[in-house]
Amino acid sequence: MSEAIVPQPGIMEIALYEGGKATVAGVSNVVKLSSNENPFGPSDRAKDAFQRAVHALHRYPSTDHASLRQAIGEVHGLDPARVICGVGSDEIIHLLCMAYAGPRDEVVFTEHGFLMYKIGALAAGATPVEVPERERVTDVDAILRACGPRTRLVFIANPNNPTGTMLPASEIERLAANLPRQALLVLDGAYAEYVEDFDGGLALIEARSNVVMTRTFSKIYGLGGLRVGWAYGPKAVIDVLNRIRQPFNLSTAQLEAAEAAVRDQDWVTRSRSENARMRSWLAGALAEVGVPSDISHANFILARFTSPAEAEACDLWLQKEGLIVRRVTGYKLPDCLRITIGDEAGCRRVAHAITQFKAQQ
């Protein structure tokens, strides 16, 4: 290739994103606990809607996503005109970076934050600014110290991935109130549904003009394989994002399955309840054998080991037992393993295997 043909600055700094492993060579009957998926899958109503969509595969999908936006609005008590839908919340993160950040601009996020924040910033040609956390918890004061006249976007996942920790509403409000006037606060609520009576930041969005919330159908709704997400924010921001969104970014099958899923809140309640029960049990079982974790508000726990070597050895041990968890060295947590909360059988199996691992050391 000609030396004159080069990508935009920042592109080659992007490390390829690696999803959670799904297989182990030579091992059958694996339990995948690496991608924070709902072990119960999607609701029957969502599956039925997906199957019905096969009859319209020759038709182009809706470009305005009106029916899905209306359903989201009804369920969450918000204005459908201020909702935008995307290919997972990942696409909306990229749209925000594309629309509001560029060369000489800065995008702020925390050291253990979701990797897509940095990727989105670099793809837009902006400068990623990583802020330290305090004992795996987002530090509002550190974020504010990092902000300046070049700050355009601040990304906060609440609850955070991969730590599972969460900031109270008062701290989020303090952050929004003290950001530079040109900066937009993005609240990533991928795991918001796992928190009882949590609005993901909706009240703050209604009160301010500098806050956007992103959400996903990939986690509690069990639609990770379909890739559907959405965001809610000030009308002016949503209008901007719709100008650069691909018109046919979501298929009919995605739209109809997601609409059926969001209208089935009984499934969400059941999934949240089971997740909370097994999350508490698994965290307690691991703590008893010397593997602590912070209180998690999501559908995973971040298991902490005594060293990176021990975490790696435990991961290899689990793989031999057919259990796949997530190494989080890329999140600057080399002495930890992120373990998705599976069904009861999966949780008991991983707890037993880690107990055996600790016993043989």
C-alpha positions in Angstrom: 0.0 0.0 0.0 1.2 3.5 -0.8 2.9 5.2 2.2 0.6 8.2 1.4 -2.5 6.2 2.3 -2.8 6.4 6.0 -5.7 6.5 8.5 -6.7 9.5 10.5 -4.5 10.3 13.6 -5.5 8.1 16.6 -6.9 5.2 14.7 -3.8 3.0 15.0 -3.7 3.7 18.7 -6.9 1.7 19.1 -6.3 -1.8 20.5 -8.8 -4.3 19.1 -11.6 -4.9 21.5 -11.8 -8.5 22.8 -15.1 -9.8 24.0 -15.4 -12.5 26.7 -14.3 -16.0 25.6 -17.0 -18.5 24.8 -15.0 -21.7 24.3 -12.0 -23.6 25.8 -10.0 -25.8 23.5 -10.6 -29.5 24.4 -13.2 -28.8 27.0 -16.9 -29.5 26.5 -19.9 -28.6 28.7 -18.5 -25.1 29.4 -20.3 -22.5 31.5 -19.7 -19.0 30.1 -19.5 -16.4 32.8 -17.4 -13.9 30.9 -19.7 -11.5 29.1 -22.3 -10.5 31.7 -25.2 -12.1 29.9 -28.5 -12.9 31.4 -28.4 -16.7 32.1 -32.1 -17.0 31.5 -31.9 -15.4 28.1 -34.7 -13.2 26.7 -38.4 -13.4 27.7 -40.8 -15.6 25.7 -42.5 -12.4 24.4 -39.2 -11.2 23.0 -38.5 -14.5 21.3 -42.0 -14.7 19.8 -41.6 -11.2 18.4 -38.3 -12.1 16.8 -39.8 -15.2 15.2 -42.7 -13.2 13.8 -40.3 -10.8 12.2 -39.1 -13.5 9.7 -42.2 -12.7 7.6 -41.0 -9.2 6.9 -37.4 -9.8 6.0 -37.9 -8.4 2.5 -39.1 -5.0 3.9 -36.8 -2.2 5.0 -37.1 -1.5 8.7 -38.5 1.8 10.2 -36.0 4.6 10.1 -37.5 6.5 13.1 -37.8 3.6 15.5 -41.1 5.2 16.6 -42.8 2.1 18.0 -39.8 1.1 20.1 -39.2 4.7 21.3 -42.8 4.9 22.3 -42.6 1.7 24.3 -39.4 2.9 26.0 -41.1 6.1 26.9 -44.2 4.4 28.3 -42.2 2.0 30.5 -39.7 4.5 31.8 -42.0 7.6 31.9 -40.0 9.7 29.5 -40.5 11.7 26.2 -40.1 9.3 23.2 -39.0 12.3 21.1 -35.9 12.5 23.2 -35.0 8.8 22.8 -32.5 7.6 20.2 -31.9 3.9 19.4 -28.7 2.3 18.3 -26.7 -0.9 17.7 -26.2 -1.5 21.4 -25.2 1.5 23.5 -21.7 1.1 21.9 -23.0 2.8 18.7 -24.4 5.7 20.7 -21.1 6.1 22.5 -19.4 6.4 19.1 -22.1 8.8 17.9 -21.5 11.0 20.9 -17.8 11.1 20.3 -18.2 11.7 16.6 -20.7 14.6 17.2 -19.1 16.3 20.2 -15.3 15.5 20.2 -12.5 15.9 17.7 -8.9 17.0 17.3 -7.7 19.1 20.2 -10.8 18.1 22.3 -10.6 15.8 25.4 -12.8 12.9 26.5 -12.6 12.0 30.2 -13.3 8.6 31.7 -12.1 6.6 34.7 -9.1 4.2 34.8 -11.3 1.1 35.3 -14.1 2.4 32.9 -15.6 0.6 29.9 -13.0 0.3 27.1 -15.3 1.7 24.4 -14.9 5.2 25.9 -11.3 5.4 24.9 -11.9 3.7 21.6 -14.7 6.2 20.7 -12.4 9.1 21.6 -9.5 7.9 19.5 -11.8 7.1 16.6 -13.0 10.7 16.6 -9.5 12.1 16.8 -9.9 13.4 20.3 -7.6 12.9 23.2 -8.6 10.3 25.8 -8.0 11.5 29.4 -8.0 8.7 32.0 -8.7 9.6 35.6 -7.7 7.5 38.7 -10.4 5.9 40.8 -10.4 5.6 44.5 -10.3 1.9 45.6 -12.2 0.9 42.4 -14.9 3.6 42.9 -15.3 6.6 40.6 -13.8 9.7 42.2 -15.8 12.9 41.3 -13.1 15.2 42.6 -10.5 13.6 40.4 -12.7 13.9 37.4 -13.3 17.6 38.0 -9.6 18.2 38.4 -9.0 16.6 35.0 -11.6 18.7 33.3 -10.7 21.9 31.5 -11.4 24.1 28.5 -10.8 21.2 26.1 -13.1 18.7 27.8 -16.1 17.9 25.7 -17.4 14.6 27.0 -17.2 12.8 30.4 -18.2 9.1 30.5 -19.3 7.5 33.8 -20.8 4.0 34.0 -23.1 3.7 37.0 -22.9 0.9 38.1 -19.4 0.6 36.7 -18.1 -2.2 34.6 -15.9 -4.1 35.5 -15.9 -3.1 39.2 -19.7 -3.3 39.9 -19.3 -0.2 42.2 -21.8 2.6 42.1 -21.9 6.3 42.9 -24.9 7.8 44.8 -27.2 10.3 43.0 -25.8 13.2 45.1 -22.3 12.6 43.7 -23.5 12.4 40.1 -25.5 15.6 40.6 -22.3 17.3 42.0 -20.3 16.2 39.0 -22.9 17.5 36.5 -23.2 20.8 38.3 -19.5 21.5 38.3 -18.5 20.4 34.8 -17.1 23.0 32.3 -20.1 24.6 30.5 -19.0 23.0 27.1 -18.9 19.5 28.5 -21.5 16.8 28.3 -21.9 14.2 31.0 -22.8 10.7 29.7 -24.2 8.3 32.2 -23.7 4.7 30.9 -26.6 2.7 32.4 -25.9 -0.7 30.9 -26.5 -2.3 34.3 -29.0 0.2 35.7 -31.9 -2.3 35.6 -30.0 -4.5 38.1 -30.4 -1.8 40.8 -33.8 -1.7 42.5 -35.7 1.6 42.1 -32.9 3.3 40.1 -33.8 5.6 37.3 -30.3 5.6 35.7 -30.1 9.4 36.0 -33.4 10.3 34.4 -34.3 12.9 37.1 -31.0 14.6 36.5 -31.5 14.7 32.8 -34.9 16.3 33.2 -33.3 19.0 35.5 -30.2 19.8 33.5 -29.2 20.4 29.9 -25.7 18.7 30.0 -26.5 15.1 30.8 -27.3 12.1 28.6 -28.1 8.5 29.6 -27.3 5.4 27.6 -29.0 2.0 28.1 -28.9 -1.4 26.5 -31.0 -4.5 25.9 -27.9 -6.7 26.0 -27.8 -7.3 29.7 -31.0 -7.9 31.8 -33.2 -8.2 28.7 -31.1 -11.0 27.4 -30.7 -9.6 23.8 -26.9 -9.4 23.5 -27.1 -11.3 20.3 -29.3 -8.7 18.7 -27.4 -5.6 19.7 -30.0 -2.9 20.6 -29.4 0.1 22.8 -30.9 3.5 23.4 -30.2 6.9 24.9 -32.2 9.7 26.5 -31.1 13.3 26.8 -31.8 16.9 25.9 -33.7 17.3 22.7 -30.9 19.3 21.1 -28.4 16.5 21.7 -30.7 13.8 20.4 -31.4 15.8 17.3 -27.6 16.1 16.7 -27.1 12.4 17.1 -29.9 11.5 14.7 -28.2 13.6 12.0 -25.3 11.3 11.9 -27.0 8.0 12.8 -27.3 5.5 9.9 -31.0 5.6 8.9 -31.4 1.8 8.8 -29.1 1.0 11.8 -31.6 -1.4 13.4 -33.4 -4.3 11.6 -37.1 -5.1 12.0 -36.2 -8.1 14.0 -34.1 -6.0 16.4 -36.8 -3.4 16.8 -39.7 -5.8 17.4 -37.9 -8.1 19.8 -36.6 -5.1 21.8 -40.1 -3.6 22.0 -41.6 -6.9 23.3 -38.7 -7.2 25.8 -39.2 -3.7 27.3 -42.9 -4.2 27.7 -42.3 -7.4 29.6 -41.2 -5.9 32.9 -42.2 -9.1 34.8 -39.2 -10.7 33.2 -37.0 -7.9 34.3 -38.2 -8.1 37.9 -37.6 -11.9 38.0 -34.1 -11.6 36.4 -33.1 -8.8 38.8 -34.4 -10.8 41.8 -32.5 -14.0 40.9 -29.4 -12.0 40.1 -29.4 -10.3 43.5 -29.9 -13.6 45.3 -27.1 -15.5 43.5 -24.8 -12.4 43.5 -25.0 -12.2 47.3 -24.5 -16.0 47.6 -21.5 -16.1 45.3 -19.8 -13.1 46.9 -20.2 -14.7 50.3 -19.0 -18.1 49.2 -15.8 -16.7 47.6 -15.1 -14.4 50.6 -15.2 -17.5 52.9 -12.2 -18.9 51.0 -10.2 -15.7 50.9 -11.4 -14.2 47.6 -13.0 -10.8 48.4 -15.0 -8.5 46.1 -16.5 -5.0 46.4 -20.3 -4.8 46.9 -21.6 -5.1 43.3 -24.7 -3.5 42.0 -24.5 -5.3 38.6 -24.8 -8.8 37.3 -21.2 -9.8 38.1 -18.6 -9.6 40.8 -15.0 -8.5 40.6 -13.1 -11.2 42.5 -9.8 -10.0 43.9 -6.8 -12.3 44.3 -3.5 -11.7 46.1 -1.5 -11.1 42.9 -1.7 -11.1 39.1 -0.1 -14.5 39.1 -2.7 -16.0 41.4 -5.5 -14.5 39.3 -4.0 -16.0 36.1 -3.5 -19.4 37.7 -7.1 -19.4 38.9 -8.4 -18.5 35.5 -6.5 -21.4 33.9 -7.8 -23.7 36.7 -11.3 -22.6 36.0 -10.9 -23.1 32.2 -9.8 -26.7 32.8 -13.0 -27.1 34.8 -15.0 -25.8 31.9 -15.7 -22.4 33.5 -15.0 -19.2 31.5 -14.7 -15.9 33.4 -13.1 -12.6 32.3 -9.5 -11.6 32.8 -9.5 -7.8 33.3 -5.9 -6.9 32.9 -6.9 -4.6 30.1 -8.9 -2.6 32.6 -5.8 -2.2 34.8 -7.0 -4.9 37.2 -4.5 -7.7 36.7 -5.1 -9.3 40.1 -8.9 -9.6 39.5 -11.3 -11.8 37.6 -14.8 -10.6 36.6 -17.3 -13.3 37.1 -20.8 -13.1 35.6 -23.7 -14.1 37.9 -25.1 -17.2 36.1 -27.9 -19.4 37.2 -27.7 -21.2 40.5 -26.0 -24.3 39.1 -23.4 -22.1 37.4 -22.7 -20.1 40.5 -22.3 -23.1 42.7 -20.0 -24.7 40.2 -17.7 -21.7 40.0 -17.6 -21.3 43.8 -16.7 -25.0 44.2 -13.9 -24.8 41.6 -12.4 -21.6 43.2 -12.6 -23.3 46.6 -10.7 -26.3 45.2 -8.1 -23.9 43.6 -7.5 -22.1 46.9 -7.2 -25.4 48.8 -4.5 -26.8 46.5 -2.2 -23.7 46.8 
